[in-house]
Amino acid sequence: MNIKTKTMSLVTAVILGASAWTSSVHAATFSQIQPYLTDYKIGFTDGNKLVTQAIYDEFQITSSGMIVTKGGKKGIIDPRTGKEITPTIWDNIDIPDSKNIAIVQKGGWFQYIDLKTHKLSTMKFAGAHPYYSSAEQGTAIMLLGKSSMLLNGDGKVLVPPFAGKLTMVQLVAPGQTENKEAEKKRYFVATTPKELIMYDSASGKKLFALAKTELIPNEGGPDTAYLKVRSGGKEGLLDRNGKYVLEPKYNAIYIWNNGYFQVIGPKGQGLWKDGRMLAEPIYKEVGIENQNPDVYYTVTGDVATYHSVAKGTAHPFKKGAQFLHGSYVLGQDPKTNLYGVAQVGGGTVIPFTYSSVEGPPAARLLVRSDGKKAILPGWNKEVKEPDFWFDSYVTLGSYSMLSIKDGNKIGLYSENEGLVLAPVENRVIRYEEATGRVLVTEPDGKVQRYNFSGKPQEAGNPKPLSDDLTTEYQPGKGVMIVDRKTKQPISKHYQSVYLGSDTKLIVAMDRDWTDLYTPEGKLLTTENKVGMWKGGNDRSPITLIKVADSVYTMSVRPGVVGMSMSKTDGGQLQVVSEAIYRDITERMLQDHKIAIAARADGTFDIWAPEGNQLVNKLTGVNGYVAEADFNKLLVQTSAGWDVYSPELQRLSTGDYQSLKFLILPDRKQSAIVYQDKKTGLFGLLSMDGKVLTSAKFETIMPVDQLFMQLWSTSASQPPYVFTTKDQFGYLGHGGQELFATRFLTKKPVVTYRPISFQSFSAYSELMRQRPLELIDFDKPYSWPAGGNSESHFFANLALYLNLPKDAGKQAVLSELVSKGIIKADENRSVMSDEDMFRVAYFMATGKTSQAMTTPQVLEWAQKRGIVPFREGMSYYMTMNLYAEYQHILMTELMRSLKGKKVLKPKVLTTASLSDAQQQMLTTALIVNGKPANQLPVPFPQAEWQKAIQGLVNQYNKQAAQLLAAYEAKL
C-alpha cells in the first residue's frame, strides 16, 4: 500500500517561515535541510524557511532519506525538502548503504519502502537482514517470513517472493578451509517444500535446484566449501555446483575446523575431508587436533589411535593420551601401560618405558621407576629422549624458568632454551623480583643473570652511540660510556644511556638527574645537571628542546630548590633563568616551537625562539590552550584571555573572560569564540584575533558538537550554531548570521532533584575539593579564583597560625620552624610534600613530628589519605602545587573543627554564585524532564536565573543539614 504523506499547507509554511527571521539575518539557502532547535526539540530548515516543525527528538542522516525520531517512534523525511516520506510510527528504520530501500519495523513485523516512489510494501515479513555482497554490488536485503524475497539496495528484486525459507551462506573454495585469509563468497539459498535453489548474491541468477532437499544452515560455524543438506530424512554434502560430494545417507553431519566433517551413521562416528572418508562411521569417538590439520584420531574401546592424513600412519595409545604440539603425542602403550612419546606420521621418539607422568602447569614431567624426573621439551621444541634427570624443581618468577635439584646439585632449565645449566653442587639460584632476572651464583662466586627467556645477560653488550662512543653494561652496576678506539670507559655507571634522536646528544640517566655528553664524549653537565620529571610514564623523563645549535632543558644544582632554564653553550650546560621552575614541556603550534615552563605556584612562563635562542616572552601566565593543528596560542593572564602568535606577539586586545578554539571536523577552517567580561556573552574572533561578531550570543559551538550526525558533512555545511536569549541559528565562517528562528516558544517545565545528602552527590564532591565555596570557618580563610596560589596558601596558613593574613611566606615558614612543626632548612624556598604532611600531622594531633623520619611521616600521610595522586603529563603540567596543599590544609582544618559547632554553611545568592557553586546546583536542576547539565545547549541565562533562584532558596534551607551530614562522614 502507499503511505499517505503529510504535506505542509502554503499558509502554514508562510507562518513558519515568517517566524524564523530577525532583521539582522541574511538568509542563506542550504544545499540540504539543516536541523534547528526550538524548545529543545529538533526541526529542519532549508535556510529560507522552516520545512518542518520542531517536533523530533533525534535524527539520522542518509543521502536518500533522513530518519527522524519522535516519542520513541521513527519516520523518514526527504533530506532535500523535509517532506514526510513515512510518518513517525515505526519502532525501527534502516536504510542499507543509504540507498533506495528502507526497512521499517513495527512490533514483530517488517516491511520495506521504496524511497524513489515512497511506496510501502503490501507484504509483511517476520525478519529483515541486510548482507553486504561486494563493493560493486553493495548490499542485498533478505526478507523472511511465510513468504521470503531478496532485494538489492536500489530496490531491484533479486529473488521474487516465494513460500519458503531464505538463507545466506558463505563458502570458500575447496582446499581453502585451512587458509584464514581465504575469500568467502556469499550465496542465497531458498528452501521450499518442493526444492532447494541456490542464487548468486549479486545478480540473483539461479545457480542450481535440487528437488525435495532442504538446507541445514551453518550459522556461525567454521569455514566450509560445502552445503550441508537433508533429503529423505538423511544428511549429505553439496558443492557450489549442486553436486553431492557425500550422498544423503547419514544420520547427522557436523562441520569441524580445517575442512573436517564428522559423520554419524547407524554404527558410529566417522570423519570425512576433501573428498575422502578418512574414517568410516563405525567408531565410538573421533576427533581432530586444531593445531595440526594433518592429525586426527579414532577411539575403539579404551584405545585411541592417532592418524596422519598425509602419510596414512596409525599410532595406538591407551585412551587419555595427550597431544603435545607439532605432531607429538604423549601416552601409554595399550599393552604395557607404560608411558612414552610417538610422532604421528613418524615413529617412537621416547620409548614407552616410563611408569608415570606429572604436570603441568610448570612443566610436563616423565617419571622413571626410581622416582627420577625429566622435563618434556616446551612448545615447538623437538621432543627426544631425556638426557638429564633430577629430583624436584622450583619455579623462578614464572613457569618458563625452573631451578632443578638433583641430590645436592642445582641446575637451571628454561622452557625456551632447554637445560641452561647442568646441576652442580654449591650453586645458588634465586629470582630477582625487582629486575625480573634470575640470579645465579656459581660455586666460585661468579655471578650471572638470565632473562625470562633463559638467555644470559652478558657483561658488555655494547650498543654504539656515535662514531666515537659505545656503551657497556655491567650486571648489577649499570651502563658506562666507552671510547670505541681505546675500549676504555669515559663515564661512571648510569641506569640507562641513549642517543637523543633530535639533539644528537648522549643522554645518561641516573636515579635523580641526567648528564649530557657530546657525540665526541665531552661532558656538558659538570655543575648543572638535567632535571628529571617523575610524574608518570606517559612522557620522557627529561625535556630537550633544540633551537639552532643549542639545546635547552631544565637544570638542577645541589642544594638549590627548583629548576632553571638552561642551554648547552660553550661546551657546558649554562643557566639562563633563575631556579623558579618545576618542569618544562615543548609544544608545537603547527611548525612553530614554544616551551611552557611551569612554576611551583601553578603559573607558567612561555618561551619562544628568537633568532638562535629561546627567550622568555610571557610571564605570569595563568592558563593556556595550544592545538598542534593551529599556529595560534590562547593565553590567560591576570587581565584575561587573548590570542597570541607563535612568536608570542599579542594579536587580540580584548582581555576576554574566556577563549576557546572552535574546531571543525576538517580541522582546516576554524575560529575562536570569546566571552565578554561585562555581559558574559559570546562572540567570534578570527584565528588572527580579529573581531568577527559582537558579543551578543549566549552560546556558539561547531555544528557537529551539537548535532554529532553532521561530523562528516560537506564544506557547504554551515559551520557554527548559536543561541541568544530567544533565538537559535547558524553562523558562517566569517561570523555572518545565515539563519535564525525562535529558541523558546513556551515556558520550560522546571523541577528540582531533592536536596538531601544522599541524593545530592555534587555537594560532597565540592566539599572535598573546595570547601571554602560552601562553608565559613572561624577565620576569614579564602581561595579566590586566579592570582598567585602560593600567596593565597600562605595567607590561609598564616591565619591558622594566628599570624596576620598578610604576614608573608617567610614569616609563616619561620613560625612553623619555631614551633617545631617543620625542620629548619636554610635552602628552603618552597614547601615540600614532607613539610605539608608535617603541618597536617600537627593539625591532626597537636604535636610535632620531629621524632619521626621522612618515611614514617609519608606512611602516616598515606594512611591519612592526604597524599596527592599525580600521574600523567596532562595532569602534571596543569598541577597547582599550592592548590594541592590548600586542599590538605582545609581537609585537616575541617577534621580538627568537627563537632565544635564552628563551621557554618555559606548563604548562597544568585547574584554572587561562583562557577563551582553554579555547577553544583545545576546538577539538581531538571528542565523539561532532562538534567540541565545534559541539555544539548545551555538553558538561556534569563530562564536559568529564574530557575536557579528557587534552587538557591531550597539549598539554603537544607545547607545546615547537608553540612552536619558531611561532618559526620569526616
JOKA-V389588 format. One line per field, one symbol per residue. ss: DSSP state (@ for helix, = for strand, . for the rest). psi: psi as a letter, one per 30 degrees, with the letter a starting at -180 (. if undefined). burial: 1 if it has 16 or more other C-alpha atoms within 10 Angstrom, else 0. Layout:
ss=???
psi=???
burial=???
This chain:
ss=.=.......@@@@@@@@@...............=====..=====....=.....=.===.....=====..=====......=======.===.@@@..======..======....==....=.========...=======..======....=======.=======.............=======...======.....======..==...........=====..=====.....=======.====.@@@======..======..========.====......======..======.....=====...==....=====......=====....=======.===......===.....===..............=.====.....======..======...========..=====....=====.....====.....=...=...=....======...======.....=....=.====......====...=====.....=.....===.............===..=======......=======..====.....=========..========....=======..=========.====.....======..======....=.....=.=====........=====......====.....=.....=.====@@@@.@@@.........====...=====.....======.......===........@@@@@@@@@@@@@.==............@@@@@@@@@@@@........@@@@@@@@@@..............@@@@@@@@@@@@@........@@@@@@@@@@@........@@@@@@..@@@@@@@@@@@@@@@@@......==....@@@..@@@@@@@@..===..==@@@......@@@@@@@@@@@@@@@@@@@@@@@@@@@@@.
psi=lkkjkkkkleeeeeeeeeffllffkjkkkkfkkkllkkhglkaklgfelkflliflellkklffkkklkkhfllaklkfefgkkeklifkekkkjkghbgkkkkkjbgkkllkjfefgkkkfkklflkjkkkeleefbkkjkklaekllkllfffkjejlkljakkkklkklkkfgffjfgkkkkklkkkklfelkkkkkfefgkkelkkkhklkjkijgalklglkklkkgglkakklfggkkfjkigkelkkkllggkkkkkaffallkkkhgkjejkiglekllljffjffklllkkbgkkkklkeefglkjklkkglkkdlcgkkkakkfefglkakljkfbakfjligkelllaaeelkkkklfgfkllkklakglkklkkgkllellkkielffkkjkkjbgkklkkkeefbjejkkllgkkklkjeefglkkkjlfgfkkkkklffgkkjkkdhkjkeafflalkkjkfeaklkkkfefgkkglaklelklkkeefglkkjkaeflklkllffgkkfieeklkkkkgfagglkflkkjkjbglkkakllkkfkkllkklljkggljkkglliglflkkkkkjcgkklkjkklfgfllkkklkjbglkkjeklhkfllkkkffkhlkkkkaffaklkllfghkkelgfhlelkkkjklefgeklakklkkeefgllakllfggkkelligkfkklkefeejffgfgllffkkekllkafglkakkaegfkkfkklkekflkljklklkileefiffeeeeeeeifffflkaflhklilkaajfeeeefeeeeeeghlkegeleeeeeeeeeefgelkkjfgkflkleeeeeeeeeeeefgllgefkleeeeeeeeeefggjkjjkkeeeefgkjefeeeeeeeeeeeeefgkgghekkkkjkkffgkleeeeeeeffgkkkhfkkeggkellkkeeeeeeefeeeeeeeeefeeeeeeeeeff.
burial=0000000000001001100110001010010111111101111111111111111111101101111111001111111101111111111111111111111110001111111001111001111101111000011111111011111111101110010111111111100111000001011111110011111111010000100011110100001111111110011111110101010111011011111111111000111110001111111011111000111111100011111110000111111010111111111110001111111110011101111110000111111100001111110000100000110010111001111111001111111101110011001111100000111110000001110101001000010111001111100001111111000010101101111000111111110011111110101110011111111000000111111001111111100011111111000111110011111110111001111111111111111110001101010111110100011111111001111111110111011111111111100001111111000111111111101110111111111111100110000011111111101111110010111111110001011100101001011101101111111110001010001111111111111100101001100110110001111000000110111111111110000110000000110110000110000010011011111111111111110001000010100101000000100111111110001110001011000100110011001100110111010000
